[in-house]
Amino acid sequence: MLSNFYKNFKYVFSSQIFILLFGLARAFILPMLLNIEDYGLFQIYLFYTSYLGFFSLGYNEGIYLRFGEYSIENLPKRKIRNGNFIHFFMLLSFTLTSLLLVLFYIKDQNMRFIFSLVSCNILVLGLNGVTIYIYQITNQLKKYSFFNLLPKIVFVITIAIGYFQEIHDYKYYVIFDFISTFIVVVMMIIDLKEIYLFRKIESIKLGVDEFFKNIKSGINIMLALFTSMWMIGIGRFILERFSSIEEYSKYSLGITISNMLIILASALSTILYPTLKRIEDKNYSRIYEKLSIITFFALFCIPFFYFLAYLFIILFLKDYSLVLKYLILLFGVIGMQSRMQILNNTYYKILRKEKNLLVANVNSIILIGLFSLQFYFVSVQAVNIALMTFLVSWIRCLFSEIYLLSEMKMPNRNNLFQLITFLIIIIIIWLIPLPYSLGIYVIVFTLVCTKFFNNIKILIKGGK
């Protein structure tokens, strides 16, 4: 089973590399095509769209948790199909209600356009959540990777057309972002027609029962994921509401660039849960220890990408140069998010400690709220928001690992060393001028590579 884990990891990771490349096109080329205001409006669309999973009320996550050890052959398709029927009409009602509210209450034409598309995405992304989770839990990783990659390819083609046709209107990119997702969702539903082909509903009561079973099982994970996203998103929300569209646009660019690293993290987290569900409990601690070392090494690669992004912005995106004051902090935030996604979120679910994950995230939101009190006395500044978000992300990761290690009766000394070292290197790069921070980073990175060389070599060879 462990050898199968490494085989799956290498396959998914290679596909995620292509997703990363396509993501880079959106991160770096779009700001060159759109002016700062239009880019900010496009980012507002992406920001609110990213929270639409909330409207499924945990139904998708319930499927993920309840059927994580099933193969596609023995998946209870009739049961899932009945629940999906209720889920579909719930999403449809949310979509129509949201569209009516947008039409009646939003007067600004740009905001009305953006939130109309956001409303349509309630249904599309809700269905996407079910189908993509089915591919994950049943280990259909080829299909998962294909359908995960396809909308990115379509959107990059859209960007290429926009580049050569000199299309500088954000609405064009918003529409095609929606269309690309819609097309892929339709394709997945056709492929998984046995759980979505509503010839007749055997029993509405069975469908309702199954629907609420999934919600009951997944609501804590959904809320935990929502609060985790909100912990990063609250900074963007504050800027969007209380700052200029230009400031919001620059901050969003920093988030978008650093978010590229999450794509690589998802390659591992995608297969971790269904794989761990299929192995004996005694292997959990051993895998956790290896993953902590792998993610620590990955964390120390993050500043390398920061220095590349710094150079690119200086050369090609000079209008966004103010983001460089806090860009490394945003990279630090994404580093902590990636480690949480790979290590802690997975083990909270494996150990069935979803409520503890939710508590950890809620406490982080409260901590951010306390830090945000400063904005009543001083002006809203992106650099303060970035620093606040990084520190809270780091604290959440630290206490999560202390808790999980105690649950598995493992020592926490190594994990404390890893997190404290990462905190120090990020703060050093932020505070010290670029040439000196680059030199310090190269020295520390060399030491880290030397210390963990054998561990990384073992991973590359397949965990033997």
C-alpha positions in Angstrom: 0.0 0.0 0.0 2.8 2.4 0.8 4.5 1.7 -2.5 1.2 2.5 -4.2 1.1 5.8 -2.3 4.5 6.8 -3.8 3.4 5.7 -7.2 0.2 7.8 -7.0 2.1 10.7 -5.6 4.6 10.8 -8.5 1.7 10.6 -11.0 -0.4 13.4 -9.5 2.6 15.6 -8.8 3.7 15.4 -12.4 0.2 16.5 -13.6 0.2 19.3 -11.0 3.4 20.7 -12.5 1.4 21.4 -15.7 -1.3 23.0 -13.6 1.4 25.2 -12.0 2.7 26.3 -15.4 -0.8 27.2 -16.6 -1.4 29.0 -13.3 1.7 31.1 -13.8 0.2 32.3 -17.1 -2.8 33.6 -15.2 -0.7 35.1 -12.4 1.8 36.9 -14.6 0.2 37.6 -18.0 -3.2 38.9 -16.9 -1.7 41.8 -15.0 0.1 42.7 -18.1 -3.2 42.6 -20.2 -5.4 44.4 -17.8 -5.0 47.8 -16.1 -4.8 47.8 -12.3 -8.5 48.6 -11.8 -9.7 45.8 -14.2 -7.3 43.3 -12.7 -8.7 44.2 -9.3 -12.3 43.6 -10.5 -11.3 40.2 -11.9 -9.7 39.4 -8.6 -12.9 40.3 -6.7 -14.7 37.8 -8.9 -12.1 35.1 -8.0 -12.2 36.0 -4.4 -15.9 35.6 -3.8 -16.1 32.6 -6.1 -13.5 30.8 -3.9 -16.0 30.8 -1.0 -19.0 29.2 -2.8 -18.3 25.8 -1.4 -20.1 27.0 1.7 -23.4 26.7 -0.1 -23.0 22.9 -0.2 -23.3 23.0 3.6 -20.7 20.2 4.0 -22.4 17.7 1.6 -19.4 17.3 -0.6 -17.0 16.9 2.3 -19.5 14.3 3.8 -19.1 12.2 0.7 -15.4 12.5 0.9 -15.3 11.3 4.6 -18.0 8.6 4.4 -16.8 6.9 1.3 -13.0 7.5 1.4 -12.1 3.7 1.4 -14.4 2.7 -1.5 -13.4 1.8 -5.1 -15.5 2.9 -8.0 -16.9 -0.6 -8.4 -18.3 -1.0 -4.9 -19.3 2.7 -4.4 -23.0 2.8 -3.3 -24.1 4.7 -6.4 -27.8 4.5 -5.8 -27.4 6.0 -2.3 -25.2 8.8 -3.6 -27.5 9.4 -6.6 -30.5 10.0 -4.3 -28.6 12.4 -2.1 -27.2 14.2 -5.2 -30.8 14.8 -6.4 -31.6 16.8 -3.2 -28.2 18.5 -3.4 -28.7 19.6 -7.0 -32.1 21.3 -6.2 -30.7 22.9 -3.1 -27.8 24.5 -5.1 -30.3 25.5 -7.8 -32.5 27.3 -5.3 -29.5 29.1 -3.8 -28.3 30.2 -7.3 -31.7 31.6 -8.3 -32.2 33.4 -5.0 -28.7 34.9 -5.2 -29.3 36.1 -8.8 -32.5 37.8 -7.7 -30.8 39.6 -4.8 -28.0 40.8 -7.2 -30.5 42.1 -9.7 -32.6 44.0 -7.1 -29.9 45.3 -4.7 -26.6 45.9 -6.5 -26.7 49.1 -8.6 -23.0 49.3 -9.7 -22.8 47.8 -13.1 -19.4 46.2 -12.6 -20.4 44.6 -9.2 -23.7 43.5 -10.7 -21.9 41.7 -13.5 -19.3 40.1 -11.1 -21.9 38.9 -8.6 -24.2 37.6 -11.3 -21.4 35.2 -12.5 -20.5 34.4 -8.9 -24.2 33.4 -8.3 -24.1 31.1 -11.3 -21.0 29.5 -9.9 -22.9 28.4 -6.8 -24.5 25.5 -8.8 -21.5 24.8 -11.1 -18.9 24.6 -8.3 -21.2 22.8 -6.0 -21.6 20.0 -8.6 -17.8 20.2 -9.3 -17.2 19.5 -5.6 -19.1 16.2 -5.7 -17.6 14.9 -8.9 -14.0 15.8 -8.1 -14.2 14.2 -4.7 -15.6 11.0 -6.2 -12.5 10.8 -8.4 -10.2 11.4 -5.4 -11.8 8.9 -3.0 -12.0 6.1 -5.5 -8.4 6.6 -6.6 -9.3 7.5 -10.2 -6.3 9.8 -10.2 -5.8 9.9 -14.0 -9.4 11.2 -14.4 -9.0 13.5 -11.5 -5.8 15.0 -12.9 -7.3 15.3 -16.4 -10.4 17.1 -15.3 -8.5 19.3 -12.8 -6.1 20.3 -15.6 -8.6 20.9 -18.4 -10.2 24.2 -17.2 -6.8 25.6 -16.7 -5.9 24.7 -20.3 -9.1 26.3 -21.6 -8.5 29.5 -19.6 -4.8 29.8 -20.8 -6.0 29.5 -24.4 -8.5 32.3 -23.5 -5.6 34.4 -22.2 -3.5 33.7 -25.3 -6.4 34.8 -27.5 -6.8 37.9 -25.4 -3.1 38.7 -25.7 -2.9 38.4 -29.5 -6.3 40.1 -30.0 -5.4 42.8 -27.4 -8.5 42.2 -25.3 -8.2 44.4 -22.2 -11.7 44.0 -20.7 -11.9 41.9 -17.5 -15.4 40.8 -18.4 -14.0 38.6 -21.2 -11.8 36.7 -18.8 -14.5 36.4 -16.1 -17.0 34.9 -18.7 -14.5 32.4 -20.0 -13.3 31.4 -16.5 -17.0 30.5 -15.8 -17.4 28.7 -19.2 -14.3 26.6 -18.8 -15.4 25.3 -15.4 -19.0 24.8 -16.7 -17.8 22.6 -19.6 -15.6 20.4 -17.4 -18.4 19.9 -14.9 -20.8 18.8 -17.6 -18.1 16.3 -18.9 -17.6 14.9 -15.4 -21.3 14.5 -14.8 -21.6 12.6 -18.1 -18.6 10.4 -17.1 -20.2 9.8 -13.6 -23.7 9.5 -14.9 -24.5 6.6 -12.6 -24.5 9.0 -9.7 -26.2 11.8 -11.5 -28.6 10.2 -14.0 -32.0 10.9 -12.4 -34.3 8.5 -14.3 -36.5 8.4 -11.3 -36.0 8.9 -7.6 -36.7 5.7 -5.8 -37.6 7.5 -2.7 -37.4 11.2 -1.9 -37.2 10.2 1.8 -34.1 8.1 1.1 -32.6 11.0 -0.8 -33.3 13.4 2.0 -31.9 11.0 4.6 -28.7 10.5 2.6 -28.4 14.2 2.0 -28.5 15.0 5.7 -26.2 12.2 6.6 -23.5 13.7 4.3 -24.1 17.2 5.7 -23.8 15.9 9.3 -20.6 14.1 8.5 -19.0 16.9 6.5 -20.2 20.1 8.1 -17.3 20.4 10.5 -14.7 19.9 7.7 -16.5 22.4 5.5 -16.6 25.0 8.2 -12.9 24.2 9.0 -12.0 24.7 5.3 -14.1 27.9 5.1 -12.5 29.4 8.2 -9.1 28.4 7.0 -9.7 30.2 3.7 -11.2 33.1 5.5 -8.1 33.5 7.7 -6.3 34.5 4.5 -9.2 36.1 2.8 -10.1 38.5 5.6 -7.1 40.7 4.6 -8.4 40.9 1.0 -11.9 41.6 2.3 -10.6 44.5 4.5 -8.7 46.0 1.6 -11.6 45.6 -0.8 -14.0 47.3 1.6 -11.8 50.0 3.2 -9.0 50.7 0.6 -8.7 51.6 -3.0 -9.2 49.2 -5.9 -5.5 49.8 -6.8 -4.3 48.7 -3.4 -6.6 45.7 -3.5 -5.3 44.8 -6.9 -1.7 44.8 -5.8 -2.3 42.8 -2.7 -4.3 40.3 -4.8 -1.4 39.9 -7.3 0.8 39.0 -4.4 -1.7 36.4 -3.1 -2.1 35.0 -6.7 1.6 34.6 -7.3 2.3 33.0 -3.9 -0.8 30.8 -4.3 1.0 29.0 -7.1 2.8 26.9 -4.4 -0.6 25.6 -3.1 -0.9 23.8 -6.5 2.1 21.7 -5.7 0.9 21.0 -2.1 -2.4 19.8 -3.4 -0.6 17.1 -5.4 0.2 15.4 -2.2 -2.9 16.2 -0.2 -5.1 14.9 -3.0 -4.0 11.3 -2.5 -3.1 11.3 1.2 -6.5 10.9 2.7 -7.9 8.0 0.5 -4.5 6.3 0.8 -4.2 6.6 4.6 -7.8 5.3 4.9 -6.6 2.1 3.3 -3.6 1.4 5.6 -3.2 0.2 9.2 -3.3 2.8 12.0 0.2 1.9 13.1 1.7 3.5 9.9 0.2 6.9 10.6 2.9 8.2 12.8 5.7 7.0 10.5 4.2 8.7 7.5 3.5 11.9 9.5 7.2 12.1 10.4 8.3 11.7 6.8 5.8 14.2 5.6 6.9 16.8 8.1 10.5 16.5 6.8 9.3 16.7 3.2 7.2 19.8 3.9 10.0 21.4 5.9 12.3 21.0 2.9 9.6 22.4 0.6 9.1 25.4 2.9 12.7 26.3 2.4 12.3 26.3 -1.3 9.6 29.0 -1.0 12.0 32.0 -0.8 13.6 30.8 -4.0 10.3 31.4 -5.8 9.9 34.7 -4.0 13.2 36.0 -5.4 12.2 35.0 -8.9 8.8 36.7 -8.5 10.6 39.8 -7.2 12.8 40.0 -10.3 9.8 39.5 -12.6 7.8 42.3 -11.0 10.7 44.7 -11.2 11.2 44.0 -14.9 7.7 43.6 -16.2 5.1 44.7 -13.6 6.5 48.0 -12.3 3.0 49.3 -11.6 2.7 46.6 -8.9 6.1 47.2 -7.3 4.6 48.3 -4.0 3.7 44.6 -3.4 7.4 43.9 -2.9 7.2 45.5 0.5 5.3 42.5 1.8 5.4 39.8 -0.9 7.7 37.5 1.1 5.1 37.5 4.0 2.5 36.3 1.6 4.8 33.6 0.4 5.2 32.7 4.1 1.4 32.5 4.5 1.0 30.2 1.6 3.9 28.0 3.0 2.0 27.6 6.3 -1.2 26.9 4.4 0.5 24.2 2.3 1.9 22.5 5.4 -1.5 22.6 7.1 -3.1 21.2 4.0 -0.6 18.3 3.6 0.1 17.4 7.2 -2.4 18.7 9.7 -5.7 18.8 7.8 -5.2 15.3 6.6 -4.4 14.0 10.0 -7.3 15.8 11.6 -9.6 13.9 9.2 -7.8 10.6 9.5 -8.0 10.7 13.3 -11.6 12.0 13.1 -10.8 15.2 14.9 -12.7 17.5 12.5 -14.2 19.5 15.4 -10.7 20.2 16.7 -9.6 21.4 13.2 -12.7 23.7 13.2 -11.8 25.0 16.7 -8.2 25.7 15.6 -9.4 27.7 12.6 -12.0 29.6 14.5 -9.4 30.6 17.1 -7.2 31.9 14.3 -10.1 34.0 13.0 -10.6 35.4 16.5 -6.9 36.2 16.7 -7.0 38.0 13.4 -10.0 39.9 14.6 -8.0 41.0 17.6 -5.1 42.1 15.5 -7.4 43.9 13.2 -8.5 46.3 16.0 -5.4 48.3 15.1 -7.2 49.5 11.9 -9.6 51.5 14.0 -6.6 53.7 15.1 -4.3 53.6 12.1 -5.0 53.5 8.3 -5.5 50.2 6.6 -2.1 49.1 5.2 -1.5 46.0 3.1 1.9 45.4 4.8 0.3 45.2 8.2 -2.4 42.8 6.9 0.2 40.6 5.3 2.3 40.4 8.6 -0.8 39.8 10.7 -1.9 36.9 8.4 1.5 35.3 8.3 1.9 35.3 12.1 -1.6 33.9 12.7 -1.0 31.2 10.0 2.2 30.3 11.7 0.6 30.1 15.2 -2.2 28.0 13.9 0.2 25.5 12.3 2.4 25.4 15.4 -0.5 24.6 17.8 -2.1 22.1 15.4 1.1 20.1 15.2 1.6 20.2 18.9 -1.9 18.8 19.3 -1.7 16.1 16.6 1.7 14.9 17.8 0.4 14.6 21.4 -2.6 12.6 20.0 -0.2 10.2 18.3 2.2 10.2 21.3 5.1 11.5 19.2 7.8 14.0 20.3 7.4 17.5 19.0 11.0 18.8 19.2 11.7 18.3 15.4 8.5 20.0 14.4 9.1 23.0 16.6 12.6 23.3 15.2 11.2 23.2 11.6 8.5 25.9 12.2 10.7 28.2 14.2 13.5 28.1 11.6 11.0 28.9 8.8 9.6 31.8 10.8 13.1 33.3 11.3 14.1 33.0 7.6 10.9 34.7 6.4 11.3 37.6 8.9 15.0 38.0 8.0 14.2 38.2 4.2 11.4 40.7 5.0 13.6 43.0 7.1 17.0 42.8 5.5 17.8 44.4 2.1 17.7 42.0 -0.9 21.4 41.2 -1.5 22.1 40.4 2.2 18.9 38.3 2.6 19.6 36.4 -0.6 23.1 35.5 0.8 21.7 34.4 4.1 19.1 32.3 2.4 21.6 30.5 0.2 23.7 29.6 3.2 20.7 28.3 5.3 19.2 26.5 2.4 22.5 24.7 1.8 22.6 23.6 5.4 19.0 22.3 5.2 19.7 20.4 2.0 22.7 18.8 3.6 20.8 17.8 6.7 17.8 16.3 4.9 19.5 15.0 1.8 19.0 11.4 2.6 15.3 11.8 3.5 14.6 13.5 0.1 16.6 10.9 -1.7 14.5 8.1 -0.1 11.3 9.9 -1.2 12.5 10.2 -4.8 13.4 6.4 -4.9 9.8 5.6 -3.8 10.0 5.4 -0.1 12.2 2.3 0.1 
